[in-house]
Amino acid sequence: MKWVATSTRLYAALLWLYPTRFRETYGVELLQVFRDCARDGYHRGGAWGLVQVWVGVLPDFLVSAAEQHAEEDSTVSLKILIGMLSGAGLIGGALWILVGAVSFLRPPGVPGGLYRDVEDLLPLFISGVKLVSMGLVAVFLLPGRQWSLPYRLLMLVAAGGGLVTASVWEFLPDSADWMVLVVGVMFQTTCIALAGLGLLGQARSRVWGALLLTLGAALFVFNFEDWRAIFLALSGAAAMGLMVLLFRSAPGPNPGTPALS
C-alpha cells in the first residue's frame, strides 16, 4: 500500500492549488474520497490501477482549481474561457462552410479532370481547422467532464491533433505540406468519429455523439478534388451545431467540488 500512501500525500500537496477558503471547506472530504479511489484502483490493477485513477482525476482537478481561483478573484472564469473557445469554433465552422461552398462551385483545375485549384483557399481551411480544434477543447473542458475516460481522451487528442497540424502546416515545404495535412486531418477525423460513435450509446450524451459522428463522417468523405468538397460545408455546419449546443449547456460558475473517478 506504499503506492497508495504516496499518491495520497501527492494529492494532499496538490490541494494547495485550491484557494484557501475552498480548501478549508472541502479539503478533508476530497482527500478522503481520493484515498478511497486510490485504494480501489490499487486493488483492481496495482500500480497501473493507480495510474488510471490519476488520469481520471487530474484533468478535472486542474480545471476545478482554475475555476475556483477564477471565481474567488473575479478576474477570469471558466465560463468566459468556454465562451471564447466555442466562439472560435463557431468562426471555424463558418470558414469551413465558406471554403466548401466556394471550392464546390469552382470548375475542375485540370480540363476534363477532377482536380480543382484551391491553393488560395487552403489558408482559410487551415484556419478553420485551428479554430474548430479550439472549440473541441471547450467541448473537452465542459460536457467532456461527464463522459467516460476513453471518449474524453479521444476528444482531447482530436483537438490537440488539429491544433498541431494547423500550426506546423505553414512551415512545411511544398513537397510535404499536403501529406501532413491529409494525415493530420484524417487522424483528427478518426478520433472525432470514434468519440461520437461511443457517445451514441450513452443516453445523456446522445446528441453530442450524433453531432460528433456527423462531423467526423463528413470530414472523412470530404475531398477538394471533386463534388465531395461540399462535405466540408456539412462539416462546418456540424461544428457550429456543437458550439451552439455548448453555449446552451454552459452553466454559470459554481463552487462544486471536482468529480473523482
DOMI-175753 format. One record per residue: residue number from 1; chain; x, y, z of N, C-alpha, C in turn. Coordinates in steps of 0.02 Angstrom, whole numbers. Example, Ala and Ser with C-alpha at 12.3 -4.5 7.8 and 13.67 -1.06 7.14 Angstrom:
BEGIN
NODE,1,A,660,-284,390,615,-225,390,660,-165,390
NODE,2,A,642,-112,354,684,-53,357,645,2,394
//
This chain:
BEGIN
NODE,1,A,41,-61,0,0,0,0,43,63,0
NODE,2,A,110,54,-8,154,112,-9,135,160,-65
NODE,3,A,116,132,-123,98,174,-180,35,216,-165
NODE,4,A,-12,185,-128,-73,222,-110,-56,280,-64
NODE,5,A,-14,267,-14,5,319,33,43,376,-3
NODE,6,A,87,358,-49,125,409,-86,78,450,-129
NODE,7,A,31,416,-163,-17,453,-205,-60,499,-163
NODE,8,A,-80,476,-104,-122,518,-60,-84,579,-37
NODE,9,A,-20,571,-20,20,629,1,29,678,-57
NODE,10,A,38,652,-117,45,695,-175,-20,734,-188
NODE,11,A,-77,700,-182,-141,733,-192,-152,787,-138
NODE,12,A,-132,771,-76,-138,820,-22,-97,882,-37
NODE,13,A,-38,873,-66,3,930,-85,-30,970,-141
NODE,14,A,-61,935,-188,-94,969,-244,-154,1010,-221
NODE,15,A,-185,990,-165,-243,1027,-140,-226,1099,-124
NODE,16,A,-161,1113,-115,-141,1183,-101,-149,1227,-163
NODE,17,A,-162,1196,-220,-177,1236,-280,-246,1269,-275
NODE,18,A,-288,1244,-231,-354,1274,-222,-350,1337,-179
NODE,19,A,-397,1383,-186,-399,1440,-140,-408,1417,-68
NODE,20,A,-384,1457,-21,-385,1437,50,-455,1421,74
NODE,21,A,-504,1463,58,-572,1453,83,-601,1387,58
NODE,22,A,-590,1372,-6,-616,1310,-35,-580,1250,-3
NODE,23,A,-514,1256,6,-475,1200,35,-497,1186,107
NODE,24,A,-511,1238,145,-533,1227,214,-602,1195,217
NODE,25,A,-643,1211,169,-711,1184,168,-714,1112,143
NODE,26,A,-678,1098,89,-685,1033,55,-623,990,57
NODE,27,A,-567,1017,84,-504,980,79,-505,911,110
NODE,28,A,-530,905,171,-531,840,205,-574,790,167
NODE,29,A,-632,813,144,-677,769,106,-645,746,41
NODE,30,A,-614,792,5,-582,775,-59,-525,725,-48
NODE,31,A,-486,736,4,-430,691,18,-455,620,35
NODE,32,A,-509,616,73,-536,551,91,-563,514,30
NODE,33,A,-599,551,-13,-626,520,-73,-569,496,-119
NODE,34,A,-517,537,-126,-460,515,-167,-426,454,-138
NODE,35,A,-418,452,-72,-386,394,-40,-426,331,-54
NODE,36,A,-492,335,-50,-534,277,-64,-527,255,-137
NODE,37,A,-527,304,-182,-519,289,-253,-451,257,-268
NODE,38,A,-399,284,-235,-332,256,-245,-328,185,-220
NODE,39,A,-358,171,-163,-358,102,-137,-394,54,-184
NODE,40,A,-452,76,-207,-490,34,-254,-450,21,-317
NODE,41,A,-420,74,-344,-381,67,-405,-321,21,-396
NODE,42,A,-288,25,-338,-230,-18,-325,-251,-90,-317
NODE,43,A,-307,-102,-284,-331,-171,-276,-351,-201,-343
NODE,44,A,-378,-159,-388,-400,-184,-453,-342,-198,-500
NODE,45,A,-292,-153,-501,-240,-161,-551,-171,-143,-529
NODE,46,A,-158,-140,-464,-91,-124,-441,-71,-53,-460
NODE,47,A,-7,-45,-477,19,22,-494,-17,50,-556
NODE,48,A,-33,7,-606,-69,30,-665,-139,55,-646
NODE,49,A,-171,23,-598,-236,46,-575,-231,115,-545
NODE,50,A,-176,129,-509,-166,197,-481,-156,248,-536
NODE,51,A,-118,228,-588,-108,274,-645,-175,291,-676
NODE,52,A,-220,243,-684,-285,255,-713,-326,303,-669
NODE,53,A,-320,296,-603,-354,343,-558,-329,414,-569
NODE,54,A,-263,422,-574,-234,488,-585,-256,518,-652
NODE,55,A,-257,476,-704,-279,500,-770,-350,525,-768
NODE,56,A,-393,491,-729,-462,512,-723,-472,573,-680
NODE,57,A,-429,581,-629,-438,635,-580,-406,700,-602
NODE,58,A,-345,696,-631,-305,756,-641,-337,809,-686
NODE,59,A,-367,790,-744,-397,843,-785,-452,882,-748
NODE,60,A,-497,846,-714,-549,880,-676,-520,922,-620
NODE,61,A,-468,896,-588,-437,933,-533,-409,1000,-556
NODE,62,A,-372,999,-612,-342,1061,-636,-394,1112,-659
NODE,63,A,-446,1087,-694,-499,1132,-716,-536,1161,-656
NODE,64,A,-550,1118,-606,-586,1141,-547,-546,1192,-507
NODE,65,A,-480,1180,-500,-438,1227,-464,-436,1295,-499
NODE,66,A,-430,1294,-565,-430,1357,-603,-497,1392,-595
NODE,67,A,-551,1353,-596,-618,1382,-590,-628,1415,-522
NODE,68,A,-603,1382,-469,-611,1410,-402,-572,1475,-393
NODE,69,A,-511,1476,-420,-472,1538,-416,-506,1593,-457
NODE,70,A,-532,1575,-515,-565,1625,-557,-625,1653,-522
NODE,71,A,-662,1609,-487,-722,1632,-453,-704,1676,-393
NODE,72,A,-649,1659,-360,-631,1696,-299,-605,1766,-316
NODE,73,A,-564,1773,-367,-536,1839,-381,-576,1878,-433
NODE,74,A,-627,1848,-463,-674,1881,-509,-639,1912,-570
NODE,75,A,-582,1885,-590,-548,1913,-648,-557,1869,-710
NODE,76,A,-557,1803,-699,-565,1757,-755,-613,1703,-733
NODE,77,A,-652,1676,-777,-697,1621,-760,-696,1569,-814
NODE,78,A,-712,1508,-794,-715,1454,-843,-768,1469,-896
NODE,79,A,-821,1501,-876,-874,1516,-923,-849,1562,-979
NODE,80,A,-808,1612,-960,-780,1657,-1010,-734,1619,-1057
NODE,81,A,-693,1575,-1029,-647,1535,-1070,-686,1492,-1119
NODE,82,A,-739,1459,-1093,-780,1416,-1137,-812,1459,-1192
NODE,83,A,-835,1519,-1174,-865,1563,-1223,-816,1583,-1278
NODE,84,A,-754,1597,-1258,-704,1617,-1308,-687,1558,-1354
NODE,85,A,-677,1499,-1325,-659,1441,-1366,-716,1419,-1412
NODE,86,A,-777,1420,-1385,-833,1400,-1427,-848,1453,-1480
NODE,87,A,-834,1517,-1465,-840,1568,-1516,-791,1557,-1573
NODE,88,A,-730,1536,-1554,-680,1519,-1605,-705,1461,-1648
NODE,89,A,-735,1411,-1615,-762,1354,-1652,-817,1373,-1700
NODE,90,A,-859,1420,-1680,-912,1445,-1725,-882,1478,-1787
NODE,91,A,-831,1519,-1777,-799,1552,-1834,-766,1500,-1879
NODE,92,A,-734,1451,-1849,-702,1398,-1888,-752,1360,-1930
NODE,93,A,-810,1343,-1900,-862,1309,-1938,-887,1351,-1996
NODE,94,A,-895,1416,-1984,-918,1461,-2037,-867,1464,-2094
NODE,95,A,-802,1464,-2076,-750,1464,-2127,-753,1401,-2170
NODE,96,A,-765,1345,-2137,-770,1282,-2175,-830,1283,-2223
NODE,97,A,-885,1311,-2200,-943,1316,-2245,-926,1358,-2306
NODE,98,A,-893,1415,-2293,-873,1459,-2348,-825,1425,-2396
NODE,99,A,-773,1393,-2370,-723,1361,-2412,-754,1303,-2450
NODE,100,A,-796,1263,-2417,-828,1207,-2450,-873,1230,-2507
NODE,101,A,-912,1283,-2496,-957,1307,-2547,-919,1336,-2607
NODE,102,A,-868,1376,-2592,-829,1408,-2646,-793,1355,-2687
NODE,103,A,-761,1307,-2654,-724,1256,-2691,-771,1212,-2731
NODE,104,A,-830,1199,-2706,-878,1158,-2742,-901,1192,-2807
NODE,105,A,-905,1258,-2805,-928,1295,-2863,-873,1307,-2916
NODE,106,A,-811,1293,-2898,-757,1305,-2945,-753,1249,-2997
NODE,107,A,-734,1266,-3058,-726,1214,-3110,-664,1173,-3095
NODE,108,A,-659,1114,-3126,-600,1072,-3116,-537,1110,-3135
NODE,109,A,-484,1101,-3095,-421,1134,-3110,-386,1105,-3170
NODE,110,A,-399,1041,-3185,-371,1008,-3244,-429,998,-3293
NODE,111,A,-425,1026,-3354,-480,1018,-3402,-499,945,-3412
NODE,112,A,-562,931,-3400,-586,862,-3408,-568,817,-3350
NODE,113,A,-534,844,-3299,-513,803,-3242,-552,821,-3179
NODE,114,A,-526,796,-3123,-561,804,-3059,-533,861,-3017
NODE,115,A,-469,875,-3025,-436,920,-2977,-458,993,-2986
NODE,116,A,-462,1027,-2930,-482,1097,-2929,-423,1139,-2903
NODE,117,A,-421,1199,-2923,-369,1245,-2900,-394,1278,-2835
NODE,118,A,-370,1253,-2778,-394,1279,-2714,-336,1304,-2670
NODE,119,A,-278,1315,-2701,-220,1336,-2661,-234,1399,-2621
NODE,120,A,-272,1446,-2651,-287,1508,-2617,-336,1499,-2559
NODE,121,A,-372,1441,-2559,-421,1428,-2506,-390,1389,-2447
NODE,122,A,-331,1360,-2458,-302,1319,-2405,-288,1357,-2340
NODE,123,A,-263,1420,-2342,-254,1456,-2278,-319,1464,-2239
NODE,124,A,-375,1475,-2275,-440,1481,-2240,-460,1413,-2211
NODE,125,A,-448,1359,-2249,-464,1293,-2223,-423,1277,-2161
NODE,126,A,-358,1292,-2163,-314,1279,-2106,-335,1320,-2046
NODE,127,A,-354,1383,-2058,-379,1424,-2003,-441,1393,-1972
NODE,128,A,-484,1365,-2015,-543,1331,-1990,-524,1271,-1947
NODE,129,A,-474,1233,-1968,-450,1176,-1929,-429,1199,-1859
NODE,130,A,-390,1253,-1858,-365,1278,-1794,-423,1302,-1749
NODE,131,A,-470,1339,-1777,-524,1368,-1738,-573,1314,-1715
NODE,132,A,-589,1267,-1758,-634,1213,-1738,-600,1171,-1683
NODE,133,A,-535,1161,-1689,-499,1123,-1637,-501,1159,-1570
NODE,134,A,-499,1225,-1571,-506,1263,-1509,-576,1252,-1479
NODE,135,A,-626,1249,-1523,-693,1233,-1499,-697,1164,-1469
NODE,136,A,-660,1116,-1497,-660,1048,-1469,-627,1047,-1400
NODE,137,A,-579,1092,-1388,-551,1098,-1321,-606,1117,-1271
NODE,138,A,-650,1163,-1292,-705,1184,-1248,-752,1125,-1235
NODE,139,A,-765,1085,-1286,-807,1025,-1277,-775,978,-1227
NODE,140,A,-709,969,-1232,-673,927,-1184,-679,955,-1112
NODE,141,A,-674,1021,-1106,-673,1051,-1039,-741,1050,-1005
NODE,142,A,-796,1056,-1045,-861,1063,-1013,-903,999,-1016
NODE,143,A,-936,984,-1072,-975,922,-1072,-931,860,-1066
NODE,144,A,-869,864,-1090,-825,807,-1086,-811,784,-1015
NODE,145,A,-821,828,-967,-809,809,-897,-858,755,-873
NODE,146,A,-914,748,-908,-965,699,-889,-957,634,-928
NODE,147,A,-910,630,-975,-904,572,-1017,-855,521,-988
NODE,148,A,-859,461,-1013,-811,409,-994,-741,429,-1017
NODE,149,A,-691,403,-982,-622,423,-995,-600,413,-1068
NODE,150,A,-616,356,-1100,-592,348,-1170,-617,402,-1217
NODE,151,A,-680,424,-1208,-708,474,-1252,-680,543,-1237
NODE,152,A,-665,556,-1175,-632,619,-1157,-563,622,-1188
NODE,153,A,-526,567,-1183,-458,567,-1212,-460,574,-1288
NODE,154,A,-509,541,-1320,-516,547,-1392,-529,620,-1412
NODE,155,A,-571,654,-1373,-586,724,-1388,-524,768,-1378
NODE,156,A,-486,754,-1326,-425,793,-1313,-374,781,-1368
NODE,157,A,-365,719,-1388,-317,703,-1441,-340,734,-1508
NODE,158,A,-405,732,-1521,-431,763,-1583,-417,838,-1584
NODE,159,A,-429,871,-1528,-415,943,-1525,-341,957,-1533
NODE,160,A,-299,920,-1496,-228,930,-1500,-199,915,-1569
NODE,161,A,-225,861,-1600,-201,843,-1666,-216,896,-1718
NODE,162,A,-276,925,-1714,-294,979,-1760,-252,1041,-1750
NODE,163,A,-240,1059,-1687,-201,1119,-1672,-128,1110,-1696
NODE,164,A,-100,1051,-1684,-31,1038,-1706,-26,1040,-1782
NODE,165,A,-73,1006,-1816,-72,1005,-1889,-77,1075,-1918
NODE,166,A,-124,1115,-1892,-133,1182,-1917,-73,1227,-1903
NODE,167,A,-39,1215,-1847,17,1257,-1827,80,1243,-1867
NODE,168,A,91,1179,-1885,154,1162,-1919,147,1165,-1995
NODE,169,A,86,1164,-2020,75,1159,-2093,109,1215,-2132
NODE,170,A,102,1276,-2108,128,1333,-2146,204,1335,-2148
NODE,171,A,238,1297,-2105,311,1297,-2104,340,1239,-2144
NODE,172,A,298,1197,-2173,322,1139,-2209,338,1156,-2282
NODE,173,A,385,1121,-2312,398,1130,-2384,340,1105,-2425
NODE,174,A,334,1129,-2486,278,1111,-2529,273,1036,-2541
NODE,175,A,330,1002,-2540,330,931,-2553,299,890,-2497
NODE,176,A,292,920,-2438,267,882,-2380,202,909,-2352
NODE,177,A,182,970,-2370,126,1001,-2336,60,964,-2348
NODE,178,A,48,941,-2410,-14,905,-2423,-18,840,-2385
NODE,179,A,38,803,-2382,38,739,-2346,24,749,-2272
NODE,180,A,58,798,-2242,47,812,-2171,-25,834,-2158
NODE,181,A,-51,875,-2204,-119,900,-2196,-169,842,-2198
NODE,182,A,-162,797,-2247,-208,741,-2253,-204,695,-2193
NODE,183,A,-142,678,-2173,-133,633,-2117,-160,664,-2053
NODE,184,A,-144,728,-2042,-167,762,-1981,-243,767,-1976
NODE,185,A,-275,786,-2031,-348,792,-2031,-381,724,-2024
NODE,186,A,-354,673,-2057,-383,606,-2051,-375,578,-1980
NODE,187,A,-318,594,-1948,-308,573,-1879,-360,606,-1834
NODE,188,A,-369,672,-1842,-419,708,-1803,-489,681,-1817
NODE,189,A,-503,668,-1881,-569,643,-1900,-584,576,-1868
NODE,190,A,-534,532,-1867,-544,466,-1837,-561,471,-1763
NODE,191,A,-525,514,-1727,-538,523,-1655,-608,551,-1643
NODE,192,A,-627,600,-1683,-694,630,-1676,-748,579,-1689
NODE,193,A,-740,540,-1742,-791,490,-1760,-797,436,-1707
NODE,194,A,-740,412,-1681,-741,360,-1630,-775,386,-1566
NODE,195,A,-759,448,-1547,-792,477,-1488,-867,483,-1499
NODE,196,A,-887,506,-1558,-958,513,-1572,-994,446,-1572
NODE,197,A,-962,395,-1601,-992,329,-1603,-1002,301,-1533
NODE,198,A,-953,311,-1490,-959,286,-1422,-1012,323,-1382
NODE,199,A,-1016,389,-1391,-1064,429,-1353,-1136,416,-1374
NODE,200,A,-1146,390,-1435,-1215,373,-1456,-1247,322,-1410
NODE,201,A,-1206,281,-1378,-1233,230,-1333,-1247,255,-1263
NODE,202,A,-1233,319,-1249,-1245,347,-1183,-1303,396,-1187
NODE,203,A,-1356,381,-1152,-1418,419,-1159,-1408,494,-1148
NODE,204,A,-1369,513,-1098,-1361,584,-1082,-1318,621,-1133
NODE,205,A,-1279,584,-1172,-1233,616,-1219,-1249,599,-1291
NODE,206,A,-1310,576,-1305,-1326,552,-1372,-1324,609,-1424
NODE,207,A,-1347,668,-1405,-1346,724,-1453,-1275,743,-1469
NODE,208,A,-1231,745,-1418,-1160,758,-1430,-1131,706,-1477
NODE,209,A,-1149,643,-1464,-1123,589,-1506,-1145,596,-1578
NODE,210,A,-1208,614,-1589,-1234,621,-1657,-1197,677,-1694
NODE,211,A,-1187,734,-1660,-1152,790,-1693,-1079,773,-1707
NODE,212,A,-1046,741,-1660,-976,723,-1670,-969,671,-1726
NODE,213,A,-1015,623,-1728,-1011,573,-1780,-1025,604,-1849
NODE,214,A,-1072,651,-1852,-1085,686,-1915,-1024,726,-1937
NODE,215,A,-992,760,-1890,-931,798,-1905,-876,753,-1931
NODE,216,A,-864,697,-1896,-812,651,-1917,-826,619,-1984
NODE,217,A,-888,597,-1995,-906,565,-2058,-900,613,-2116
NODE,218,A,-923,675,-2107,-920,724,-2161,-847,741,-2179
NODE,219,A,-804,748,-2128,-734,761,-2141,-700,702,-2176
NODE,220,A,-722,642,-2159,-693,582,-2190,-710,579,-2265
NODE,221,A,-771,597,-2283,-793,595,-2353,-766,654,-2392
NODE,222,A,-757,711,-2358,-735,773,-2391,-670,765,-2430
NODE,223,A,-668,796,-2489,-608,798,-2530,-612,859,-2576
NODE,224,A,-558,895,-2584,-558,954,-2628,-562,935,-2702
NODE,225,A,-552,872,-2719,-542,854,-2788,-606,858,-2831
NODE,226,A,-664,842,-2802,-724,838,-2843,-784,862,-2803
NODE,227,A,-843,835,-2819,-905,857,-2787,-905,847,-2711
NODE,228,A,-859,806,-2686,-857,793,-2614,-835,855,-2574
NODE,229,A,-814,907,-2609,-796,969,-2574,-854,997,-2534
NODE,230,A,-915,982,-2555,-974,1008,-2519,-979,979,-2449
NODE,231,A,-946,922,-2438,-949,892,-2371,-911,934,-2320
NODE,232,A,-866,977,-2342,-833,1022,-2295,-884,1071,-2267
NODE,233,A,-932,1092,-2308,-985,1136,-2283,-1027,1100,-2230
NODE,234,A,-1041,1035,-2242,-1077,996,-2192,-1037,989,-2128
NODE,235,A,-971,980,-2135,-928,977,-2075,-932,1042,-2036
NODE,236,A,-930,1098,-2072,-935,1163,-2038,-1001,1172,-2002
NODE,237,A,-1055,1148,-2033,-1121,1153,-2001,-1124,1111,-1938
NODE,238,A,-1094,1051,-1941,-1093,1008,-1881,-1051,1039,-1826
NODE,239,A,-994,1070,-1844,-952,1103,-1794,-989,1161,-1762
NODE,240,A,-1025,1200,-1802,-1064,1255,-1775,-1119,1230,-1730
NODE,241,A,-1150,1173,-1749,-1201,1143,-1706,-1173,1123,-1639
NODE,242,A,-1112,1096,-1638,-1080,1079,-1575,-1070,1141,-1531
NODE,243,A,-1048,1195,-1562,-1035,1256,-1523,-1100,1287,-1496
NODE,244,A,-1153,1285,-1536,-1218,1311,-1513,-1242,1269,-1453
NODE,245,A,-1235,1203,-1459,-1255,1159,-1403,-1213,1174,-1341
NODE,246,A,-1149,1190,-1353,-1104,1206,-1297,-1126,1270,-1263
NODE,247,A,-1144,1321,-1302,-1169,1384,-1274,-1230,1371,-1231
NODE,248,A,-1276,1330,-1256,-1339,1318,-1222,-1331,1278,-1158
NODE,249,A,-1280,1235,-1157,-1271,1191,-1099,-1223,1219,-1047
NODE,250,A,-1189,1275,-1064,-1139,1303,-1018,-1173,1331,-956
NODE,251,A,-1156,1305,-897,-1185,1332,-835,-1146,1393,-811
NODE,252,A,-1173,1429,-764,-1136,1482,-732,-1085,1453,-684
NODE,253,A,-1036,1492,-663,-986,1467,-616,-1019,1442,-552
NODE,254,A,-993,1389,-524,-1020,1363,-461,-964,1336,-419
NODE,255,A,-973,1332,-353,-919,1310,-308,-918,1236,-297
NODE,256,A,-946,1197,-342,-949,1124,-333,-881,1093,-330
NODE,257,A,-877,1036,-296,-814,1000,-290,-800,961,-354
NODE,258,A,-737,950,-371,-721,912,-431,-740,839,-425
NODE,259,A,-759,809,-481,-778,739,-480,-715,697,-476
NODE,260,A,-719,642,-437,-665,593,-433,-690,528,-461
NODE,261,A,-649,495,-501,-670,432,-529,-616,380,-519
//
